[in-house]
Amino acid sequence: MTPRIAPGFRLQWEEVQQAHVLLYPEGMVKLNQSAGEILKRCDGTRDVPAIVAELEGAFHAQGLAPEVQAFLDIALKQRWVVPS
């Protein structure tokens, strides 16, 4: 799957909140740092393994695939992301 932010949603950094937020017509979701970092990479050009590899490189971590996939499963159910 190559996820991208779903139509009707917009990801942006909210300085006042000091967090990424996901905006949509009915409201806003304040994201934790991990969710923000994952969604920043959901631009329709990277598949899940590429997102995981980029996150592992950026944060000098290993074994992030299960957590990234679990979050993306939730994001799909919430309709925050769609497959490209």
LOLOVO-854965 format. One line per field, with one value per atom (N, C-alpha, C): x, y, z; atom name; residue in one letter. Coordinates in steps of 0.001 Angstrom, whole numbers, m for minus. Layout:
N
xx <- (X; ...)
yy <- (Y; ...)
zz <- (Z; ...)
atom <- (CA; ...)
type <- (A; ...)
This chain:
84
xx <- (846; 0; 886; 459; 1113; 111; 148; m878; m673; m1786; m1757; m2885; m2742; m3777; m5065; m6154; m7435; m7956; m8706; m9343; m10204; m10185; m10955; m10172; m8966; m8105; m6849; m6305; m5052; m4183; m2945; m1973; m1172; m1024; m190; 383; 1490; 2098; 1355; 923; 211; 1135; 1674; 2658; 2092; 871; 261; 171; m164; m288; 1067; 2082; 3390; 3236; 2384; 2106; 1545; 1658; 954; m521; m1341; m2782; m3312; m4391; m5083; m6397; m6525; m7713; m8704; m9976; m11054; m12242; m13235; m14323; m15026; m15151; m15874; m15004; m13679; m12841; m11372; m10709; m9267; m8880; m7845; m7271; m5845; m5539; m4160; m3423; m2285; m1530; m335; 0; 1248; 2409; 3631; 4789; 4902; 4697; 4828; 3814; 2576; 1531; 1844; 2304; 2662; 3780; 4794; 5923; 5495; 4611; 4123; 3292; 2330; 1442; 2183; 3247; 4047; 4567; 4770; 5345; 4284; 3037; 1933; 1521; 2344; 2112; 1776; 1568; 1225; 2415; 3637; 4828; 5635; 5396; 6135; 5190; 5663; 4883; 5240; 4544; 4750; 6193; 6828; 8225; 9151; 8895; 9720; 9492; 8252; 7953; 8673; 8599; 9276; 10776; 11372; 12814; 13220; 12429; 12738; 12644; 11616; 11470; 12605; 12963; 14053; 15368; 15587; 16794; 16776; 15643; 15534; 15670; 15198; 15184; 16159; 17037; 18062; 17433; 16384; 15638; 15492; 15167; 14907; 13601; 12977; 11788; 10525; 10426; 9246; 8067; 8287; 7235; 5915; 5919; 4622; 3857; 4566; 3902; 3390; 4177; 3755; 2530; 2564; 1427; 190; 351; m793; m1419; m581; m1121; m1826; m1220; m1838; m3157; m3261; m4539; m5617; m5265; m6205; m6537; m5519; m5727; m6635; m6502; m7388; m8824; m8998; m10347; m10992; m10177; m10679; m10867; m10395; m10450; m9558; m8471; m7490; m6581; m6332; m5483; m6239; m5828; m6354; m5181; m5318; m4252; m4200; m3013; m2867; m2985)
yy <- (m1187; 0; 1244; 2223; 3524; 4550; 4839; 5704; 7185; 7889; 9352; 9910; 11156; 11804; 11814; 11458; 11359; 12734; 12783; 14040; 14565; 15853; 16467; 16654; 16081; 16226; 16996; 17731; 18458; 18321; 17908; 17782; 19068; 19616; 20809; 20887; 21629; 21899; 23069; 22902; 23953; 24462; 25647; 26219; 26354; 26823; 27019; 25692; 24623; 23297; 22606; 23119; 22461; 20990; 20796; 19446; 19512; 18373; 18246; 18025; 18574; 18375; 17943; 17223; 16795; 17560; 18458; 19300; 18682; 18821; 18379; 19285; 19299; 20279; 20285; 19140; 19069; 19345; 19460; 19673; 19447; 18979; 18829; 17677; 16948; 15905; 16328; 16457; 16741; 15416; 15360; 14121; 14112; 12930; 12837; 12854; 12922; 13068; 11912; 10690; 9526; 9572; 9863; 9935; 11023; 12175; 13266; 12878; 12199; 11782; 10767; 9865; 8876; 9573; 10389; 11030; 12010; 12632; 13521; 12784; 11498; 10693; 10020; 10191; 9603; 10577; 10638; 11594; 10918; 9595; 8871; 8477; 8776; 8402; 7313; 7088; 6085; 4954; 3718; 2605; 2424; 1522; 1349; 967; 22; m285; 935; 1785; 2991; 3966; 4094; 4964; 4440; 3131; 2527; 2766; 2520; 2705; 4152; 5094; 6501; 6871; 6378; 6649; 6022; 4787; 4129; 4870; 5389; 6167; 7509; 8171; 9503; 9445; 8371; 8286; 7244; 6744; 5773; 4645; 4058; 3001; 1814; 683; m530; m1137; m1915; m2655; m1823; m737; 132; m344; m1326; m1756; m2109; m2886; m3230; m2001; m1057; 135; 1026; 1163; 1978; 1347; 40; m644; m540; m677; m575; 816; 1859; 3206; 3389; 2913; 3075; 2313; 1186; 454; 1316; 1978; 2877; 4059; 4641; 5794; 5437; 4228; 3767; 3650; 3064; 2904; 4256; 5222; 6567; 7380; 6808; 7457; 8692; 8707; 9794; 9609; 8343; 8036; 7088; 7102; 6188; 5642; 4441; 3925; 4689; 4902; 5582; 4567)
zz <- (0; 0; 0; m739; m785; m269; 1044; 1624; 1318; 1283; 1161; 2020; 2402; 3196; 2369; 2993; 2295; 1883; 790; 401; 1553; 1743; 2812; 4097; 4150; 5315; 4917; 5878; 5631; 6870; 6655; 7729; 7786; 8986; 9118; 10521; 10641; 11940; 12558; 13778; 14500; 15598; 15376; 16297; 17714; 17838; 19155; 19911; 19203; 19818; 19975; 19242; 19181; 18771; 17747; 17270; 15863; 15168; 13897; 14196; 13335; 13451; 12099; 12138; 10932; 10911; 9951; 9846; 8876; 9196; 8304; 8559; 7676; 7797; 9151; 9788; 11057; 12267; 12091; 13256; 13013; 14080; 14069; 14986; 14581; 15416; 15734; 17017; 17436; 17477; 16796; 16667; 17612; 18102; 18854; 17862; 18375; 17496; 16507; 16984; 16106; 14967; 15301; 14272; 13258; 13742; 12838; 11888; 12418; 11580; 10534; 10901; 9929; 8852; 9276; 8297; 7394; 7890; 7031; 5806; 5960; 4878; 4016; 4357; 3583; 2483; 1453; 365; m958; m899; m2119; m2961; m2496; m3260; m2576; m1292; m528; m122; m292; 236; 1709; 2382; 3824; 4152; 3434; 3758; 3607; 2636; 2470; 3621; 4071; 5219; 6452; 6674; 7827; 7747; 6587; 6424; 6679; 6181; 6386; 7871; 8550; 9988; 10790; 10458; 11175; 10983; 9784; 9541; 10256; 10220; 10833; 12350; 12960; 14418; 14963; 14096; 14505; 15314; 14761; 15435; 14490; 15057; 14283; 14756; 13881; 14269; 14398; 13632; 13727; 12882; 12034; 11104; 11788; 12877; 13490; 13991; 14600; 15120; 13992; 12937; 11795; 11149; 10946; 10323; 11200; 12514; 13422; 13344; 13298; 13183; 11844; 10767; 9446; 9357; 10029; 10066; 10713; 11813; 12481; 11574; 10948; 10069; 8896; 8370; 7291; 7784; 8966; 9525; 9812; 10224; 10501; 9211; 8100; 6780; 6699; 7508; 7431; 6236; 5867; 4710; 3791; 2553; 1543; 751; 184; m671; m1989; m2475; m3787; m4898)
atom <- (N; CA; C; N; CA; C; N; CA; C; N; CA; C; N; CA; C; N; CA; C; N; CA; C; N; CA; C; N; CA; C; N; CA; C; N; CA; C; N; CA; C; N; CA; C; N; CA; C; N; CA; C; N; CA; C; N; CA; C; N; CA; C; N; CA; C; N; CA; C; N; CA; C; N; CA; C; N; CA; C; N; CA; C; N; CA; C; N; CA; C; N; CA; C; N; CA; C; N; CA; C; N; CA; C; N; CA; C; N; CA; C; N; CA; C; N; CA; C; N; CA; C; N; CA; C; N; CA; C; N; CA; C; N; CA; C; N; CA; C; N; CA; C; N; CA; C; N; CA; C; N; CA; C; N; CA; C; N; CA; C; N; CA; C; N; CA; C; N; CA; C; N; CA; C; N; CA; C; N; CA; C; N; CA; C; N; CA; C; N; CA; C; N; CA; C; N; CA; C; N; CA; C; N; CA; C; N; CA; C; N; CA; C; N; CA; C; N; CA; C; N; CA; C; N; CA; C; N; CA; C; N; CA; C; N; CA; C; N; CA; C; N; CA; C; N; CA; C; N; CA; C; N; CA; C; N; CA; C; N; CA; C; N; CA; C; N; CA; C; N; CA; C; N; CA; C; N; CA; C; N; CA; C; N; CA; C; N; CA; C; N; CA; C)
type <- (M; M; M; T; T; T; P; P; P; R; R; R; I; I; I; A; A; A; P; P; P; G; G; G; F; F; F; R; R; R; L; L; L; Q; Q; Q; W; W; W; E; E; E; E; E; E; V; V; V; Q; Q; Q; Q; Q; Q; A; A; A; H; H; H; V; V; V; L; L; L; L; L; L; Y; Y; Y; P; P; P; E; E; E; G; G; G; M; M; M; V; V; V; K; K; K; L; L; L; N; N; N; Q; Q; Q; S; S; S; A; A; A; G; G; G; E; E; E; I; I; I; L; L; L; K; K; K; R; R; R; C; C; C; D; D; D; G; G; G; T; T; T; R; R; R; D; D; D; V; V; V; P; P; P; A; A; A; I; I; I; V; V; V; A; A; A; E; E; E; L; L; L; E; E; E; G; G; G; A; A; A; F; F; F; H; H; H; A; A; A; Q; Q; Q; G; G; G; L; L; L; A; A; A; P; P; P; E; E; E; V; V; V; Q; Q; Q; A; A; A; F; F; F; L; L; L; D; D; D; I; I; I; A; A; A; L; L; L; K; K; K; Q; Q; Q; R; R; R; W; W; W; V; V; V; V; V; V; P; P; P; S; S; S)
